Amino acid sequence: FFAIAVLHLFLPLPTDALVGHLVLNPASVAVGQIWRVITYPFIELGILGILFSSLSIWLCGSILEGAYGSRFLRELYFTSAIAGAILASALSFTRVLGLSPYVSSFGAWAGIFGILVAIAVRMGDVEFMLFPLPINIKAKYLVGIYVLIDIATLLKGGDVFGALLHLSAGFAGYLYL
């Protein structure tokens, strides 16, 4: 994020072109720009996006890393993000539910969704506190709520491709287990 912000300050047009070649775009992946399925999780355009995604990887990842090791966590994250991107990109060409292969997505949230699904499956009774509310919720219920939110987004509209990407990455994370 910071490198993109500094580059954008001095070279706005080349930076926008560079970022445009790194985000996930199904139509571009279909014509051979395969690197996009690997680079999109590393692109965040806002300080809050990088802050919350980094915090989520740290908090949720530490749960799995302590139990299964760093290699498992790394493989789970990248399998979820990459396989989810491939599946969501393929499904976007069906154009069902308002999907389009010409939309773009970026950010670490797809891989984080895979981590959350793994926590729900392997450690479903682990409790998370819903900050700032002093309410604890089991991981399996929290992930279920996230899945329902993404399904509602798919059906209702909004960031349909982003919701599909989260669900695809969660499915890939589940298959990885």
Buried (B, 14 or more C-beta within 10 A) or exposed (E): BEEBEEBBEEEEEEBEEBBEEBBBBBBBBBEEBEEBBBBBBEBBBEEEBBEBBBEBBEEBBEBBBEEBEEEBBEEBBBBBBBBBBBBBBBBBEEEEBEBEBEBBBBBBBBBBBBBBBBBBBBBBEBEBEEEEEEEEBBBBBBBBEBBEEBEEBBEEEEBBBBBBBBBBBBBBBBEBE
